[in-house]
């Protein structure tokens, strides 16, 4: 089924939006959900301000989009060698490096304007998040565990959201950040399993390669650690039994993912994390 991006009349606009992965929004959801967990938790017992929800939501989209552009600029000589990525706009030379850099500057400029609407703590944290997002694409060349670095980049939205809502960073915020890091490292290891042969051939590093035949049990342990950290956050914040019931449901979904991975359905398992993030957010809201 074609995406609405594919039906746009302007070829240039289509390529810009594909470069931003607008046609593949899973990354935006995976950045956004933990930030929303944090925003609702920090605002308890009240609801978060509507303005903050809008800023965090739009900021998650913009920073994920900017991260995709940086990633494709960094990997433009690697992507043509990988079956899954060779048709990306930069890899296929359907968009120029100069145009991609111009798009990146525009995304960062709008992101900065959004960040300036936040308090000083959140603004400072946003700068750290931008640095993490900008440097992640290069980690795949130098460290054997880039999925954990991605977890820090994706999870930093937790810190920004909490700082924006509460103007402080208590232990619960850090626990929620670590939970997001372990969750991200787990599902991105599953994602990396799809590219393991290509990555070995071109010299790109990943936890899928690092863990080898132990990848599945280690992902399961990362998921279990995520649930335990979320449970501790719920306990420290006095959440009710609904939250823990939701965590049990999330655990069931994680087990289902492991079954999918064991049967070779890596992409399906990875994509299902969009719903897992939404389910946990519902638990925080009702907790």
Secondary structure by P-SEA (a helix, b strand, c coil): ccccccccccaaaaaaaaaaccccaaaaaaacaaaaaaaaaaaccccccaaaaaaaaaaaaaaaaaaaaaaaaaaaaaaaacccccccccccccccaaaaaaaaaaaaaaaaaaaaaccaaaaaaaaaaaaaaaaccccccccccaaaaaaaaaaaaaaaaaaaacccccaaaaaaaaaaaaaaaaaaaaaaccaaaaaaaacccccccccccaaaaaaaaaaaaaaaaaaaaaaaacccaaaaaaaaaaaaaaaaaaaaaaacaaaaaaaaaaaaaaaaaaaaaac
